[in-house]
């Protein structure tokens, strides 16, 4: 579903991605992990066309991300930080995006209930807490039922109950054969949810496999300790 071949990206003198090659399959939750400045957010932004690689190729649903716009209909994206018009309410934002995408029937009712957003639908964004803004961010990405869901730190700012509800919802989406790609620093959640872990270090793929394989490879009892061990080995 998502094919990445030898992708490289520099920002001035800083090399963010150094030849990333991975294939991400349908019906799995794939987590992208690594230390700060490992290239996780840059990698996700390349997948959704927000950052253009210096070289390499990215194909989403068979479409070249940098040459064919049709892939955009397949993808929902939750950025790590989002800025909405402060004067609009979530209800108005949802209506705007439905009109923009030409899908008037996508009301997002299940997500609004799941994320407990009903009480905030008519409040202007400027009055919303950071956690509620994150809920709006998630609802906007998922309300159009994308085949591929790409999420950068999706649980940041969420209360424990909403975080648990979101995880159960992601498991249901996986069961519907969706492709889900997460970047997260919360390794306990990664271990709980993920079929596959891609560990980036200095812009390279240091490990790519199931969480249990990382644990077995490092001889550690948990994925969190396994990732920490790999970080020490790579430093």
C-alpha angles and dihedrals in degrees: 000000000000119000122185120184124190095322116185130182133177130187103202107298093348118094106210100173122026108190106318114193119176139138116214116201134215121259096031139101107229118190124202111207138170143120124296113295092018091127101257099131092040089052093052092045089053089053091056098040097251091117121037114217119234089227141351132059135272122193123186117189088347093305124116105241094215098044109029122052095195092090089071092076089061099053138077115188130199108192121205091242126021133182117208126187101276096219096055125087124225089253090055091046091052091049091048093052093045089055092044092053095039094237107121093167095062100098097158091220095151092051093046089055094041092052094040092237100142096099092051100046096102100037117102114253091244088068096051125102121239091256093052091049088054089053090053089048091054094044092052092050095049106032093087092059097241121198089222123042118193116188129182111202092332097179096054109126095006121130116240094258094051090044090055092047091050092051092051089048091051089052090053091049090051089052087055088060095255123156109236124187120185134182112201144157091202098094095179088062091045090054091047096049111025131098089185138020126206109196114200122198122178091345096307134104104254096171134010119179148076118320091245090056091056090049092049093045094053098035091232125141097230138029091244091058091043092055091046090051091051090049090053091048092050096046 
